[in-house]
Amino acid sequence: MQTHDWQVIVQEYGPLVWQTAHRLLAHHADAADCFQETFLTALELSRRQDVRNLPGLLVRLATTRAIDRLRQNGRRRRTDACNEEPIARHADPIDAIEAQDLADRLREAIAELPPQEAQVFCLRHLGELSYRQIASELQIGVGAVGVSLHRAKARLRKSLGATIASDEVSHGQKR
Amino acid sequence: MDRRDDERDILSEALAQLRQQGLSQQPPKPVVDETLRRLADAQPAGEKPDNRRFRRVFLGRMAVVAPLAAAALILVGFAVGRLSGPTPLDLDELREALVPSVAASIEPALRERLLEDMGQRCQAALAHGFFKVREDLTQQYREDLTRYAFQTLAASNAVTNRLLAEVLENIDKAQTDDLTRIARAIHQIELNRVQDKTQLVTGLQTLASRTEDELSRTRQHVVQLFTNYQPGGFEADPRPFQSFPERNEP
C-alpha cells in the first residue's frame, strides 16, 4: 500500500481539482463538496491500489463527481451560476451575458450526455488529458476514447444548436 | 456545410467560455482545511503525516548521532586500553619531571583567566553600583520634588488664608459702617418724629383753646341776641346786628 502525504497533495493539486470542479459546476458549495469527495475517494483508492498518475486520477475523480452533481442538480445550476460568476472579462455586458449563457448551456448539455462520453469530453477538453491518459484513467481502449469523444461532440453540437434555435424561435415569438 | 461550421463554432465558443471560467480561482482555505481534516480522520493512525514526519525526523537524527556515538565508544575503549596497560615509569619521577613544564604551560592561561574573571567581576560590580546610584538619585529626586510640592502647597494655602481673612475683615468693617449709618438715620428719623409730634400737640392744644374761646364768645353773643329780641318786631328796636370785629382779630 502506498503512503502519501495528503497535506502536500492537497496543497499541490488542490487548485487543479478546484478549477476542474468549479468550471463544471460554477457553484461554490457544490464545488467544495466535489473537492472534498475527490480527495477522500483518492485516499480510498490509494489504499486499495497503487496510483501511478495522481494528478490524472484527481482530475478524473473531480470530473466524475462534478458531472454526477451536475446531472443531479439539473437546471438549478443556471440560476446559481449566474449569481455566482461575476462577469468581468468582457467589456460589453451583453457579450458577457451571452458568453455566460453559452457556458451554462454547455454545462447543461454535458449533464445530458452519457456518463462515459461526458467524462471523456471533459477530461479531453477541460482536463486537457491525452487520449492515452484518458484511456488509462477510464480503463478503456484508446479507440473507445476517440469514439466516445466523437459521439460526445456530435451530441453537444446537436444539443447546443437545438437550444439556440429554440431560443431564437422563442425570442422571435416574443417580438 | 455552413450549418456544421456554425455548430462547431458554437461548441468551440462555449468550450472556450467554459475553459476561461474559474481559471484564476484557488480553493478557499476553509474548504482546504475541512478536506485536510476529513482526510486526517479517514486515515489510520499509523498513516498520519505527523507520525511519518516524526519517524523521518527521528531517523534523520539517529543518522547523525549514531556515528558520533560509535566514535566516542572507540575513543573510550582506546583510553581504557591505554590506562589499563602496564606502567613501566616511576610515577614520582614522572610527576617531578612534569610539574615544572605543566606549571609553566598552565600558569599563563591561569593568569589570563584570572584577569579576565576579575575584569568581568569589576564590570559587574560597576554596573551594579551604577544602577544602585541611579536608583538612589532617582529616589532622592522624587523625595525632593514631593517635599518642594508640599512646601509650595503649604505656602500657597497660608497666603490664601491670609487673603481670605483680610477679605472677611473688610466685609465685616463695611457691614459695621453700614449698620452705624443706618442706626444714625433711624435715630434722626425718630428725633424728627418726636419733634413733629410735639409741634402737632402744641398746635392742637392752641387750636383747642382758641376754639373754646371762640365757642364761649359765640355763646355770649347768642345769649345777648336772645336777650335783645322783642316779639313786636325788629322795627321798634331797629338796632343793627352787631358784628363781631374780634373774630377778625388775629
Interface residues (C-beta under 8 A of the other chain):
Chain A: T3 D5 W6 Q7 V10 Q11 G14 P15 V17 W18 Q19 H22 R23 L24 A26 H28 A32 F35 Q36 F39 L40 L43 E44 E85 R89 A99 Q100 L102 A103 R105 L106 R107 H125 L126 K153 L156 R157 K158 L160 G161 I164
Chain B: R3 D6 E7 R8 I10 L11 E13 A14 L15 Q17 L18 R19 Q20 Q21 G22 L23 Q25 Q26 P27 P28 V31 V32 E34 T35 L36 R38 L39 A40 A42 Q43 E47 P49 R52
